[in-house]
Amino acid sequence: MKRLDESFLNGRARPTPRVLQWGEGNFLRSFVDWKIDLLNEKAGADWGVIVLRPIAGGLPFTLNEQDGVYTVLSRGVNDAGEKVSEPRLIACVRQEIPSHESWQDVLALAHDPNITVVVSNTTDAGIAYVPTVTFEDAPQVSFPGKLTRFLFERWTAFDGKPEAGLQMIACELIDHNGDELRRIVLQHANEWKLDPAFITWLEKDNAFYNTLVDRIVPGFPRAEADALIEELGYEDKFMSAAELFHFFVIEKKPGMPDLRIPLADHDEGTIVVEDATPYKARKVAILNGAHTGLCALSLLAGIESVGEAVSEPAGAKFLDRLLNEEVIPFLTLPKAELEEFAAAVLRRFQNPYIRHLWYDISLNGIVKYQTRNLERLLAYQEKFGKPAPLMTLSLASWLAFYLGRFKGSEAFAPRDAAEVIERIKTIGALDDGTDAGLEAMVAAYLQDTAFWGRSIDTPLLRAKVAEDFRYLTAEPFSFARLEAFLDKA
């Protein structure tokens, strides 16, 4: 079978390189590059991408071997409830350069006036300050270090002209990603004692945008590779599967310049807003919070994957009520918009092409509950004067999961920091089989500031968590018992 190359594009135009992309991974290629490719098609635009590998090593082959062309498979359940699998050949990527092996080639791109936008996703740890990097390193070991050196090259090449400034769109999964990248770049520029005129240009004529990105990208569909080769008629080493859903929030604060690349003008899944915070809260509370809310309950019931859980009436009903009764009322975006997002999340969970395992989601489960669900638990209790029934059941289920109080627990040991597991064991030892012991254990669980950042113990919550823990562990838990719980809650 022939290897994929640009001959398969059937004459589609190859755009001018205008975007420098730090990161060659599946996510950027299936999200930002996919959106740029659609922009070129819909608007007759001319946005090409040069991909840089930010670290040494990686795959032993490059996108150049396929002329930058690869396939994105968008797959899932559409609004009508139908299974969809849509392959798209991506034509916007023009070249891949390994930054460590070809650093001078990277710096040469700073002299190209067509390059005006920088996109990055260098993993969650990529935007980090490394104090040992220097201006003379070739290249700097960190991404902010490399970017600082690149921007200085840009400033030098264009004699500090304001219009030569770049727009940085950071897609790393950290809060205020663009702000953090800008902070570290300026820190390097000052510590390296670079020309004050460069630092002024950096501050005034370059823009760093915060973003929120949302699309599940499983990556190369290895299990189906042979069948897909036969179906598509070519071999593609860079094929990437992604869910149908995609949402990109770019934060343009007051005073920042308009985005040069007009994705939001031609893509309903991209928006530009002054403040991305409400959308971050929506994603964390609804998407991530739903995962965390049902995760331990599913594991206690012996259900392995998200898809299996939501195909059960009890699992679907639990999430529907959790989101609509205990999450959405405590978020700030319009209710209709939140309900639409929640419905999309439930469709995403039903995606037959993605088998998302609860045990993988359970990693560091207690801190996930703290960051994703605790705020809504406490807000509900403050508003109604009683514990949120489903959030509280979930909170009890995490205690049961970490203590291994469920059938089959030997195959699903909690995965967390050693000190967290030890603290839970110590707390679990307080349960001596009596009502007083159970209450003491639950009180210690709720009072542990290392888990929750503060004590969340109240008489009402303690009594309800104890009651729920007893319900979850008195006999083997199942979704039939979850159904019975929901009928009473």
Summary of the structure (lengths in Angstrom):
residues: 489
radius of gyration: 25.1
end to end distance: 58.0
largest distance: 77.3
contacts: 1585
relative contact order: 0.09
helix: 50%
strand: 14%
